Structures are given as C-alpha cells and as structure tokens.
Amino acid sequence: MHADLFMVPGPVQEKGLAGKTLVMIDVLRASTTICYALNAGAKSVIPVSEPGEATEMRAKIGVENSLICGERDGIKIENFDLGNSPLEYTREIVADKNIVLTTSNGTRTYGKAKNSGVIITGAIVNISAVASRVAREQKDLAILCAGHMEHFSIEDTICGGMLIHKLLTDEKLILELNDAASLALLLYRSNSRALKETIAQGEHGRYLGKIGFGEDVALAANADSIPVLPILQDSRIKLEEVEL
C-alpha cells in the first residue's frame, strides 16, 4: 500500500489524488475545529474557500438552521457567527446547525478532493479513529497537509507522521512511503514525547499564542481527545460512526 504525504497543498493535482483514501490535515485549527463542532452536535460542516462563498451558501441552505464561521489571520471574520477556535463550538451554539466554514488554510484544501475515494478530516485529536478508518479501506493513501499560508507547518507534518506511525504499529500495515511521508514519520517519532511543546513552539503555534489562542494550541495537541470520524460527502463533512 502506497502512502504519500504532501507538506503543502499547492503543488498537488486532483488527478494525483483520484481514487485514493485522502486525509486532510489542518491541526491549527480547521481540522480540530471540525472535530469539535461535529462532536458538539452540528449536523454538518460545509468547507468553503472564501467569506463571500460562506454567505452565499448560508442563504442557499437556510439562515435559520446554519451558522457562518471562519477566520482570516486567526481572527473571526467581521459579522460572522463564530471564528475558528474549537472552544467556540459548544453544544448550546452549534447543535443541529449546519456550519459553513472558511479558514485561511484548511478549508481551501477540500477543493482538491473531488476525485478522491473516502475523504477524512484528520487531526491529532482524532488520530486513532482516522488510522483505523484508513486501514479498513485498504487503498493507497494520500495525506494532504494544509500548511500555513502555502508554507510548511510543523504541526500538520507531525500529525501526518503520527498517522503513518499508527498505521505501521497499531494497524500493522505494510506501507511504501514517499520521501515526505518518511520525513514526517521521523519528525513525529523524534518529538512524540513533547507534542504540545513542539507544536506550541512552531511558527503558527507561537502566532496563535500571541493573539490570545494559546489554549487552542494546547488542546489541538491532545491525542484522541475527540475520537470522531468526519467524512466529506457531497460537499458536506458529517460524522461517520466509529467502529470500536
């Protein structure tokens, strides 16, 4: 089974992802927020690229049962209901709502997934559930890291390496890795005992800390704390029941 990791989404072509199991990763913070929102009872999360698309989508699906959410440069977009902090997505606010989400990095990557097989939102908070689902598919794997503003981010690559580690050790898969996947695996194994510290000291972690979201950085590094399985189907991310 081939496992290819892409540290940034820019060079990735849709045809290169066709038919593969695809794991989309944006640890800080879209993937983590999606896990929190769905775990809090949101009906779905609809990822869109731009704020204008979010407004149009909300009008299309109905204002009364939806929220428009997202950030630019880490800060909630003006006149939006919520930003991109997982802690905002409480059951009282999001239960039974469709969340239309646009972020600086993570939500934009879903546009590359049109021809993929199963499309999973992966994060450190749900990593074991993701690994188990990937193993069940038994298809070639692509791991797409959102990065930060089209550049490498340590937290996404570590998360990808953590997924590969679990596939090799917990799921006992035999994987043929591309060079980026091998590097991600090494990065994770070198920092596995200091995940929170490593992510907090990364470029994006430091930035979020400076603008008041240090708690988001810490909870995003909490492995298996939100063991949900978000799957993209028909442009909506919904929960799939996790097999225990």
N, C-alpha and C positions, 0 to 999 in steps of 0.2 A: 504494500500500500504506500503510495506516494503522499508525502506531507510537505507542502510548500508554504512558507511564511513570507509575507510581504511587509516590510517595516513601514512603508508609506504607501498610500493608495494610488498616488499619481500615475506611475508607470503601468499599472495593472490594466489589462484589456479584458473586456467582458468575455470574449471568446476563450480566454485562458482559464476562466472560472466555470465554463459550461459543464454541467453535469456533476460537478464536484460538490461534496459537502463543504459548506462555506461557514466559517466562524468569523463574525465581525467583532472587533475589539476596540473599545474606547474607554479605558479604565477611568480616566478623569475627563468627562464624567458620564457621557451619554449611556454607555452600556450599564454602568452601575445604576444610574437613574432609571433606566428602563426596567431593570430588575426590581427596584424598589416600587415603582409605580404599579407594575402588574401584581406584585406581592400584596400591595395595599388595596387591591380590588378594582383597578382600572380595567375596563373592557378590552382596550387595545391601546397601542401606541402607534401612531402613524408618523414615520420619519419623513421630513421634507427638507429641502436644501436651503430655502430662503424664507425670511419672515413673511413676504408677500404671499408665498405659497401656503403658508400656515393659515393666514387669514382667509384665503380663498377656500381652502379645504374645510375650515370650520363652517363657513357659510354653506358649503355643499352638503356636509353631513348633518348639520343642525346645531345651532348655537346652544340650545337648551341641554344637550347631552354631551358637550365637548368642552375642552379647555385648550387654549393655545399657549404653548410653553416654549421656552428656549432662552438662549443667551448669545451674546457676542462679546468677545474678550472676557468671558467669565461672568458678565453682569447680565441680569434679567433684561430682556428687551422691553422697551417702554410700551406700556399699555397691554402687555401680555399678562396672563393669569399667574404663571409661575416661571421661575428661571430654570436652572439646570442643577440645582442642589438636590441630591436624593432625599435630604431631610424635609424638603417641602412637600414631598409626595406622601401625605398621610391619608389614611383611610377616610377620614372625615371630608377631605377635599376631593379625592380622585375616585372614590368607589363608584362603579357603574358609569364612569365617564370614558370617552374616547380622548386620548391625549394626542394632540397634534404638536410634534416636537421638532424644533430646528436648532441645531447647535453649530458652533464654529467648525467642528471637525467630524464628529461621529456620524451624524445623520446623513451627511453628504455621501458617505461611502456606500450607502444602500443602493444608490443608483447603478452601481456596477454589478448588482446581483441578479439581474433579470433572467439570465440563462442558467443559473446555478441549480443544484439539487436542493437539499434541505439547507435552510439559511438560519443560523443560530446566532443570537446575540450572546457574546461571551464576555465574562468579567472575572475578576478574582473571587467576587462574592458568590458566584455560581459555578465555579470551575469544575468541580467533580461531576455535577449534573451534565455539563457540556461534554466532558470527556466520555461519560457513559453513553450519551446520545450519539456522539461521533463514532464510537466503537460499534454500536448497533447497526449503523449504516453500511459499514464495510466498503466504503467507496473512497477514492482519492480525496484528500483533504486540502483545502486552501484556507489559510489563516490570514485575514486582512486586518492589519493594524491601522487605525485612523491616524496615529501620529499627532503632531501638534503643528498646525499651520503648514502642512505638507512636509514637515521635517520629522526626523526620528524622535520618538519619545521612549524613555526607558521603561515606563510603567506598562505600555502596551506590549513591548517586546518581551518583557519579563513574563507577562500574563500568557503570551503565546508560548514561551518556553515552558511555563508551568503546565500548560495543556499538553504539550508534547511529552513532558516528563510523566504525567499521569497516564497517558496513552501507552507509554512504554512499560511503566511499572505496575500500575493498578489494573489496566486493561490487557496487558501482556500482548500488545500488538507489535508486529514487526514493521518498522517504518523505514522508508527510504526518504531522507531529508534533503531539501535544498540547503545551500550554504547559509542562508539567512535563518532557517529553522535550526540548524546546528548551532549557530551563534546564539540564538535565543535560548536554546536549551542550556548552553554553557552559562549564559548570563543569569538564568534562573537558579541553576544549581550553585552558582557562586554566591548568590545573595538570598538563598531560600530561608536562612535563619534571621534575616534582617529585612524582610519585605517592606514593612512600614517605614523603616528608616531610609531605605534606598529610594522608595517612591517619594517620600517627603522631601528628600534632598535633590530630586530631579528638577529639571528646569520648570516643568509645568506644576509640579508639586509646590515648589518654592513660590511661584507666582500666585497660585490659589491661596496659599497661606498668607501672603502679603495683602490680598484683597478681602480677607476675612473668611475663607473657606477651608481652613486647616482641618476642621473636623471631617469635612467631606473626604479629604485626602486619607485620613486615618481609617475611616470606615470602608473606603474603596479597597483597601489592602487587607481586609478581614476575610480570609478564605472561607468559602462555603457558608457565609452568614445569611445569605438569601438564596437558598438552593432551588431556584426556579429555572424553568426552561423556556425562554422566549423564542418563538419561531415566527419568521416572516412568511406570510401567505397573503397573496392578493393585496400587496402594499400595506398590510397591517401586521404588527407584531402582537401575537397573542400567546398566552400560556399553553404549553403542552404538558400534560400530566407526566410527572417524573416517575419513572419506574424504579421502585425500591428493591 
